[in-house]
């Protein structure tokens, strides 16, 4: 395993000796959609689309705009419960409800031809067989453009919707997720790529020797298999992971091909990048086959002042009720009890997301924010924000890419359609002019466009698709 990391370093050194054009890295860009903006007030912004979460025509147009901008993927978040916040805040939230991702994305696949389609699905509550079947179906329906964002779900209210009285402990959730990954990928490998003969003359539809019954019996899951759908077009849909805690990083190092990282200072980005890729190398994985994409909230103007004015306008539409509720969710305790004009008090660990809590505590200390200021930031969006002219945003993205802080970004738009149109029409051409973003898609599948290999079938390793 150590030699794999040494080989990776040697290959990187060889690339560094190549000509500047030949060695230039390319950005990977996903669009983080919920299914629209992450900002609480996006639906209120002048020119925004208040009903976008359920406006199918609008969502189709957004996907088509992303494809015109050569984005890698439409990345959709999901919730398995109405957000656990007080009603005074909840009534202001546009993300209180949305389409089920694995219902919406197959529709978007029929209106696009290259854009990847990544859906969030939970290993804590949903059956492994169902997850495997639905993502395999999406991969076939989209001709190989599916991705699975594997999450463990920290919202305690979700447990109440799935026959549980309380949320599973953090460590247990990740242990279950690791076994869940093995089961789902094992089910995707149920059939050899050439198992389906469909010989009309003989009447043989498939070759029984090319069918594997998983028969998994583990600590958390008992799944017989096989999956009742052919192996996905990509072998496996692209595996995505978003946890930033130590357990989340470990799971990503072992399983992920794309990591949705938390945005923050670039120094923290470099440390996260080195940590996850270093862990992956120790497991014998090629670190180049893990694409790390932090979230980046982008606000574009003809000048920095104009971009800042847009941000101020957007944040002014966020109520304190929404902000303090977002802070409560992030730290896992009721922040309404805190002194609004005092510093953030010591926060004990809870069963909520550990990495989310740590990011908020670090932000409060780093910028010396009061509880009120912190709530205002989180009520809109408190992560990595890039503001300014297209050139200024391209400068920041290029620095992250070239200093190994990221392989690209999951871009978050402040409001739609305007924020999305600005990025595609203004920032994308600037990135292309610099030679750090594609002008055409590299292939038809999400794996091809991300530069990821197609996984070999673990049960039928010698079988290759006829097309390969």
C-alpha positions as CSV (number, residue, x, y, z in Angstrom):
1,X,0.0,0.0,0.0
2,X,2.9,2.3,0.8
3,X,4.3,1.8,-2.7
4,X,1.0,3.1,-4.2
5,X,1.5,6.4,-2.5
6,X,5.1,6.6,-3.6
7,X,4.0,5.9,-7.2
8,X,1.4,8.6,-6.9
9,X,4.0,11.1,-5.7
10,X,6.4,10.0,-8.5
11,X,3.7,10.4,-11.2
12,X,2.9,13.9,-9.8
13,X,6.6,14.8,-10.0
14,X,6.7,13.6,-13.6
15,X,3.7,15.7,-14.5
16,X,5.4,18.7,-12.9
17,X,8.2,18.3,-15.5
18,X,5.9,18.5,-18.4
19,X,5.1,21.7,-20.4
20,X,2.8,24.2,-18.7
21,X,-0.1,23.5,-21.1
22,X,0.3,19.7,-20.8
23,X,0.4,19.6,-17.0
24,X,-2.4,22.1,-16.5
25,X,-5.1,20.6,-14.2
26,X,-8.7,21.0,-15.0
27,X,-11.5,22.1,-12.6
28,X,-14.4,19.8,-11.9
29,X,-17.6,21.7,-11.3
30,X,-20.7,20.3,-9.7
31,X,-23.8,22.4,-8.9
32,X,-25.2,21.9,-5.4
33,X,-28.9,22.2,-5.6
34,X,-31.5,21.6,-2.9
35,X,-33.0,21.4,-5.7
36,X,-32.2,25.1,-6.0
37,X,-30.2,27.6,-3.8
38,X,-28.8,26.8,-0.4
39,X,-29.4,30.3,0.8
40,X,-32.5,30.7,3.0
41,X,-33.6,33.9,1.3
42,X,-33.0,32.9,-2.3
43,X,-36.7,32.5,-3.0
44,X,-37.3,36.1,-1.9
45,X,-34.6,37.8,-4.0
46,X,-35.8,40.1,-6.7
47,X,-36.0,38.1,-10.0
48,X,-35.9,34.8,-8.1
49,X,-38.3,31.9,-8.5
50,X,-40.2,31.4,-5.3
51,X,-41.8,28.1,-6.3
52,X,-38.6,26.6,-7.9
53,X,-38.5,23.5,-5.7
54,X,-41.7,22.3,-7.3
55,X,-41.5,24.1,-10.7
56,X,-40.4,21.3,-13.0
57,X,-40.1,23.5,-16.0
58,X,-37.7,25.8,-14.1
59,X,-35.7,22.8,-12.8
60,X,-35.3,21.4,-16.3
61,X,-34.1,24.8,-17.6
62,X,-31.6,25.0,-14.7
63,X,-30.2,21.6,-15.7
64,X,-30.0,22.6,-19.3
65,X,-28.1,25.8,-18.4
66,X,-25.7,23.7,-16.3
67,X,-25.1,21.4,-19.3
68,X,-24.5,24.5,-21.6
69,X,-21.9,25.5,-19.0
70,X,-20.3,22.1,-19.3
71,X,-20.8,21.4,-15.6
72,X,-20.0,17.9,-14.4
73,X,-23.1,17.3,-12.4
74,X,-26.4,18.5,-10.9
75,X,-25.9,17.5,-7.2
76,X,-29.2,17.3,-5.3
77,X,-29.5,17.3,-1.5
78,X,-32.3,15.6,0.3
79,X,-34.1,15.6,3.7
80,X,-36.0,12.7,5.2
81,X,-37.9,14.9,7.6
82,X,-39.2,18.5,7.7
83,X,-36.3,20.4,9.2
84,X,-36.1,20.3,13.0
85,X,-36.4,24.0,13.8
86,X,-39.0,26.2,15.5
87,X,-42.1,27.1,13.5
88,X,-41.2,30.8,13.4
89,X,-38.1,29.9,11.4
90,X,-39.5,26.9,9.6
91,X,-42.4,28.9,8.1
92,X,-39.8,31.0,6.2
93,X,-37.8,28.1,4.7
94,X,-38.1,27.2,1.1
95,X,-36.4,23.9,1.7
96,X,-39.1,22.6,4.0
97,X,-40.2,20.4,1.1
98,X,-38.9,19.3,-2.3
99,X,-39.1,16.5,-4.8
100,X,-37.6,13.2,-4.1
101,X,-34.2,13.2,-5.9
102,X,-34.6,9.8,-7.4
103,X,-37.9,10.8,-8.9
104,X,-36.7,14.2,-10.2
105,X,-33.3,13.2,-11.6
106,X,-34.6,10.6,-14.1
107,X,-36.9,13.3,-15.5
108,X,-33.9,15.7,-15.9
109,X,-31.9,12.9,-17.6
110,X,-34.4,13.0,-20.4
111,X,-33.8,16.7,-21.0
112,X,-30.0,16.5,-20.9
113,X,-27.3,14.3,-22.5
114,X,-24.0,14.9,-20.6
115,X,-24.8,16.4,-17.2
116,X,-24.1,14.0,-14.3
117,X,-27.0,13.4,-11.9
118,X,-26.0,13.0,-8.3
119,X,-28.7,12.2,-5.7
120,X,-28.4,12.0,-1.9
121,X,-29.7,8.8,-0.2
122,X,-29.3,7.8,3.4
123,X,-27.6,4.6,4.7
124,X,-29.2,5.1,8.1
125,X,-32.8,4.7,7.1
126,X,-33.2,3.4,3.6
127,X,-32.9,-0.3,2.6
128,X,-29.7,-1.3,0.8
129,X,-31.5,-3.3,-1.8
130,X,-33.8,-0.4,-2.7
131,X,-30.9,2.1,-2.9
132,X,-28.9,-0.3,-5.1
133,X,-31.9,-0.8,-7.5
134,X,-32.9,2.8,-7.7
135,X,-29.4,4.1,-8.5
136,X,-28.8,1.3,-11.0
137,X,-32.0,2.3,-12.7
138,X,-31.0,5.9,-12.8
139,X,-27.7,4.9,-14.3
140,X,-29.4,3.0,-17.1
141,X,-32.1,5.6,-17.7
142,X,-29.4,8.3,-18.0
143,X,-27.0,6.2,-20.1
144,X,-24.3,6.3,-17.4
145,X,-24.6,9.6,-15.6
146,X,-25.7,8.6,-12.1
147,X,-23.9,9.3,-8.8
148,X,-24.8,8.4,-5.2
149,X,-24.1,10.9,-2.4
150,X,-23.8,8.5,0.5
151,X,-25.0,10.2,3.7
152,X,-25.7,9.0,7.3
153,X,-28.4,11.6,8.2
154,X,-27.9,13.5,11.4
155,X,-31.4,15.0,11.7
156,X,-32.9,13.3,14.8
157,X,-36.5,13.9,13.5
158,X,-35.7,11.7,10.5
159,X,-35.5,8.7,12.9
160,X,-39.1,9.3,14.0
161,X,-40.2,8.8,10.4
162,X,-38.5,5.4,10.1
163,X,-39.9,3.4,13.0
164,X,-37.2,4.6,15.5
165,X,-37.5,6.5,18.7
166,X,-34.1,8.2,18.5
167,X,-31.2,8.8,16.1
168,X,-28.5,6.1,15.9
169,X,-25.2,7.2,17.5
170,X,-22.7,9.0,15.2
171,X,-20.1,6.1,15.3
172,X,-22.7,3.5,14.7
173,X,-24.1,5.4,11.7
174,X,-20.7,5.4,10.0
175,X,-20.0,1.7,10.8
176,X,-23.4,0.9,9.3
177,X,-22.6,3.1,6.3
178,X,-19.4,1.2,5.6
179,X,-21.2,-2.1,5.6
180,X,-24.0,-0.6,3.5
181,X,-21.5,0.5,0.9
182,X,-20.2,-3.1,0.6
183,X,-23.7,-4.4,0.2
184,X,-24.8,-1.9,-2.4
185,X,-21.7,-2.2,-4.6
186,X,-21.9,-6.0,-4.2
187,X,-25.5,-5.9,-5.5
188,X,-24.4,-3.8,-8.4
189,X,-22.0,-6.6,-9.3
190,X,-24.7,-9.2,-9.2
191,X,-24.5,-9.7,-13.0
192,X,-21.5,-9.9,-15.3
193,X,-21.6,-7.2,-18.0
194,X,-22.2,-9.9,-20.6
195,X,-24.7,-12.0,-18.6
196,X,-27.7,-11.1,-20.8
197,X,-27.5,-13.2,-23.9
198,X,-31.1,-12.7,-25.1
199,X,-30.7,-15.5,-27.7
200,X,-34.1,-15.5,-29.5
201,X,-33.4,-18.8,-31.3
202,X,-32.4,-20.8,-28.3
203,X,-34.7,-19.0,-25.9
204,X,-32.0,-18.3,-23.4
205,X,-32.3,-14.8,-21.9
206,X,-29.3,-14.9,-19.6
207,X,-26.3,-17.1,-18.7
208,X,-26.8,-18.5,-15.1
209,X,-23.0,-18.8,-14.7
210,X,-22.8,-15.0,-14.9
211,X,-25.2,-14.4,-12.0
212,X,-23.9,-14.0,-8.4
213,X,-26.1,-14.3,-5.3
214,X,-24.6,-11.9,-2.6
215,X,-26.1,-13.6,0.5
216,X,-24.7,-11.0,2.8
217,X,-25.1,-11.5,6.6
218,X,-23.4,-8.7,8.6
219,X,-23.7,-6.8,11.8
220,X,-26.3,-4.3,10.4
221,X,-27.6,-5.8,7.2
222,X,-28.9,-9.1,5.9
223,X,-29.4,-9.0,2.1
224,X,-29.6,-12.1,-0.1
225,X,-29.7,-10.6,-3.6
226,X,-29.1,-10.8,-6.5
227,X,-30.2,-7.3,-7.8
228,X,-33.0,-7.6,-10.3
229,X,-31.5,-5.2,-12.8
230,X,-28.5,-5.4,-15.1
231,X,-25.1,-4.1,-13.9
232,X,-25.1,-0.2,-14.2
233,X,-23.7,1.3,-17.3
234,X,-20.8,2.8,-15.3
235,X,-20.2,-0.5,-13.4
236,X,-21.1,1.5,-10.3
237,X,-22.7,5.0,-10.2
238,X,-20.0,7.5,-9.0
239,X,-19.6,7.3,-5.2
240,X,-19.9,10.6,-3.4
241,X,-19.4,11.3,0.3
242,X,-19.8,14.5,2.3
243,X,-18.7,13.8,5.9
244,X,-15.8,15.9,7.3
245,X,-15.5,14.3,10.7
246,X,-12.7,11.8,11.3
247,X,-15.1,9.0,10.7
248,X,-16.4,10.8,7.5
249,X,-12.9,11.3,6.2
250,X,-12.1,7.6,6.8
251,X,-15.2,6.5,5.0
252,X,-14.3,8.9,2.1
253,X,-10.8,7.5,1.9
254,X,-12.0,4.0,1.7
255,X,-15.0,4.4,-0.6
256,X,-15.5,7.9,-2.2
257,X,-14.7,9.0,-5.7
258,X,-16.0,12.5,-5.1
259,X,-15.9,14.3,-1.8
260,X,-18.2,17.2,-1.2
261,X,-15.9,19.0,1.2
262,X,-16.8,21.9,3.6
263,X,-15.7,25.2,2.3
264,X,-13.5,27.4,4.5
265,X,-10.1,29.0,4.5
266,X,-7.8,27.8,1.8
267,X,-5.3,26.5,4.3
268,X,-8.0,24.2,5.8
269,X,-8.8,23.1,2.3
270,X,-5.2,22.1,1.6
271,X,-5.0,20.2,4.9
272,X,-8.3,18.3,4.2
273,X,-7.1,17.5,0.6
274,X,-3.8,16.1,1.8
275,X,-5.4,14.2,4.7
276,X,-8.1,12.4,2.6
277,X,-5.9,11.7,-0.4
278,X,-3.1,10.5,2.0
279,X,-5.5,8.1,3.7
280,X,-6.7,6.8,0.4
281,X,-3.1,6.1,-0.7
282,X,-2.5,4.0,2.4
283,X,-5.4,1.8,1.4
284,X,-3.9,1.2,-2.0
285,X,-6.2,3.6,-3.8
286,X,-5.0,6.1,-6.5
287,X,-5.5,9.5,-4.9
288,X,-6.2,11.0,-8.4
289,X,-9.4,8.9,-8.4
290,X,-10.8,10.9,-5.6
291,X,-12.1,14.3,-6.6
292,X,-12.4,16.8,-3.7
293,X,-14.9,19.5,-4.4
294,X,-15.7,22.0,-1.6
295,X,-18.9,24.0,-1.6
296,X,-18.4,27.5,-3.0
297,X,-21.2,30.1,-2.8
298,X,-20.6,32.5,-5.7
299,X,-21.9,36.0,-6.1
300,X,-20.9,37.8,-9.3
301,X,-20.9,41.5,-10.1
302,X,-19.3,43.9,-12.6
303,X,-17.3,45.0,-9.5
304,X,-16.5,43.8,-6.0
305,X,-18.8,46.5,-4.6
306,X,-21.7,45.3,-6.8
307,X,-21.2,41.7,-5.7
308,X,-21.1,42.8,-2.0
309,X,-24.2,44.8,-2.5
310,X,-26.0,41.7,-3.8
311,X,-24.8,39.7,-0.8
312,X,-26.0,42.4,1.6
313,X,-29.4,42.5,-0.1
314,X,-29.7,38.7,0.0
315,X,-28.7,38.5,3.7
316,X,-31.0,41.3,4.6
317,X,-33.9,39.1,3.6
318,X,-33.0,36.5,6.3
319,X,-34.9,36.8,9.6
320,X,-33.2,36.4,13.0
321,X,-35.6,33.5,13.7
322,X,-34.2,31.6,10.7
323,X,-30.6,32.4,11.6
324,X,-30.8,31.3,15.2
325,X,-32.6,28.1,14.1
326,X,-29.8,27.4,11.6
327,X,-27.2,27.9,14.4
328,X,-29.2,25.6,16.7
329,X,-29.1,22.8,14.1
330,X,-25.4,23.3,13.4
331,X,-24.3,23.1,17.1
332,X,-27.0,20.6,18.3
333,X,-28.4,22.7,21.1
334,X,-31.1,25.5,21.4
335,X,-29.1,28.7,20.5
336,X,-32.2,30.8,21.4
337,X,-31.0,30.6,25.0
338,X,-27.7,32.3,24.2
339,X,-27.0,36.0,24.7
340,X,-27.5,37.4,21.1
341,X,-24.9,40.1,21.6
342,X,-22.4,37.9,23.4
343,X,-19.8,35.4,22.1
344,X,-20.7,31.9,21.3
345,X,-20.5,29.9,24.6
346,X,-18.7,26.6,25.0
347,X,-20.7,23.9,23.0
348,X,-20.7,20.3,24.3
349,X,-20.6,17.5,21.8
350,X,-23.9,16.1,20.8
351,X,-25.2,13.4,18.4
352,X,-25.5,16.0,15.6
353,X,-22.9,16.3,12.8
354,X,-19.5,16.7,14.5
355,X,-17.9,18.4,11.6
356,X,-20.7,20.9,11.2
357,X,-20.4,21.9,14.9
358,X,-16.6,22.2,14.6
359,X,-16.9,24.5,11.6
360,X,-19.3,26.8,13.3
361,X,-17.2,27.0,16.5
362,X,-14.1,27.7,14.4
363,X,-15.9,30.4,12.4
364,X,-17.1,32.2,15.5
365,X,-13.6,32.2,17.0
366,X,-11.8,33.1,13.8
367,X,-13.9,36.2,13.1
368,X,-14.8,37.0,16.7
369,X,-18.5,36.9,15.9
370,X,-21.4,37.5,18.3
371,X,-24.2,35.0,18.4
372,X,-26.4,37.4,16.5
373,X,-23.7,37.9,13.8
374,X,-23.1,34.1,13.6
375,X,-26.8,33.5,13.3
376,X,-27.0,36.0,10.5
377,X,-24.2,34.3,8.6
378,X,-25.6,30.8,9.0
379,X,-29.2,31.9,8.3
380,X,-28.0,32.8,4.8
381,X,-25.0,30.7,4.1
382,X,-21.9,30.5,6.4
383,X,-19.4,28.6,4.3
384,X,-16.9,29.5,1.6
385,X,-18.1,32.5,-0.4
386,X,-16.5,33.8,-3.5
387,X,-17.6,37.4,-4.4
388,X,-16.5,39.8,-7.1
389,X,-16.0,40.0,-10.8
390,X,-15.8,36.9,-13.0
391,X,-12.0,37.4,-13.1
392,X,-11.8,37.6,-9.3
393,X,-13.8,34.4,-8.8
394,X,-11.7,32.6,-11.4
395,X,-8.6,33.8,-9.6
396,X,-9.8,32.2,-6.4
397,X,-10.8,28.9,-8.1
398,X,-7.5,28.7,-9.9
399,X,-5.5,29.2,-6.7
400,X,-7.5,26.4,-4.9
401,X,-6.9,24.1,-7.9
402,X,-3.2,24.8,-8.4
403,X,-2.2,24.7,-4.7
404,X,-3.9,21.4,-4.1
405,X,-6.7,22.7,-1.9
406,X,-9.3,21.2,-4.2
407,X,-10.0,19.5,-7.6
408,X,-12.9,21.8,-8.3
409,X,-16.0,23.0,-6.6
410,X,-19.6,22.3,-5.9
411,X,-21.0,25.7,-6.9
412,X,-23.9,27.2,-4.9
413,X,-25.9,29.9,-6.6
414,X,-27.2,32.8,-4.5
415,X,-30.6,32.8,-6.3
416,X,-32.0,31.4,-9.5
417,X,-32.0,31.8,-12.4
418,X,-29.9,34.9,-12.2
419,X,-27.0,33.6,-10.1
420,X,-26.8,30.5,-12.3
421,X,-26.9,32.5,-15.5
422,X,-24.2,34.8,-14.3
423,X,-21.8,31.9,-13.5
424,X,-22.4,30.1,-16.8
425,X,-22.3,33.2,-19.0
426,X,-19.4,35.1,-17.2
427,X,-17.3,32.8,-15.0
428,X,-17.2,29.7,-17.2
429,X,-15.8,31.6,-20.2
430,X,-13.1,33.0,-18.0
431,X,-12.1,29.6,-16.7
432,X,-12.1,28.2,-20.2
433,X,-9.9,31.1,-21.4
434,X,-7.3,30.1,-18.8
435,X,-7.4,26.5,-19.9
436,X,-8.5,25.2,-16.6
437,X,-12.0,24.1,-17.5
438,X,-13.3,22.1,-20.4
439,X,-14.8,23.5,-23.6
440,X,-16.5,20.2,-24.5
441,X,-17.4,17.1,-22.5
442,X,-14.7,14.4,-22.5
443,X,-17.2,11.5,-22.8
444,X,-20.8,10.5,-22.3
445,X,-20.7,9.1,-18.8
446,X,-20.1,10.9,-15.5
447,X,-17.1,8.7,-14.9
448,X,-15.6,9.6,-18.2
449,X,-16.1,13.3,-17.6
450,X,-14.6,13.1,-14.1
451,X,-11.6,11.0,-15.3
452,X,-12.6,8.1,-13.2
453,X,-12.1,4.4,-14.1
454,X,-15.0,2.0,-14.5
455,X,-14.9,-0.5,-11.5
456,X,-14.1,-4.1,-12.3
457,X,-16.8,-6.6,-11.2
458,X,-15.5,-8.2,-8.1
459,X,-17.3,-11.5,-8.8
460,X,-16.6,-11.6,-12.6
461,X,-13.2,-9.8,-12.8
462,X,-12.2,-11.2,-16.2
463,X,-15.4,-10.1,-18.0
464,X,-15.1,-6.9,-20.1
465,X,-17.9,-5.2,-21.9
466,X,-18.0,-5.7,-25.6
467,X,-17.7,-2.0,-26.1
468,X,-14.4,-1.8,-24.2
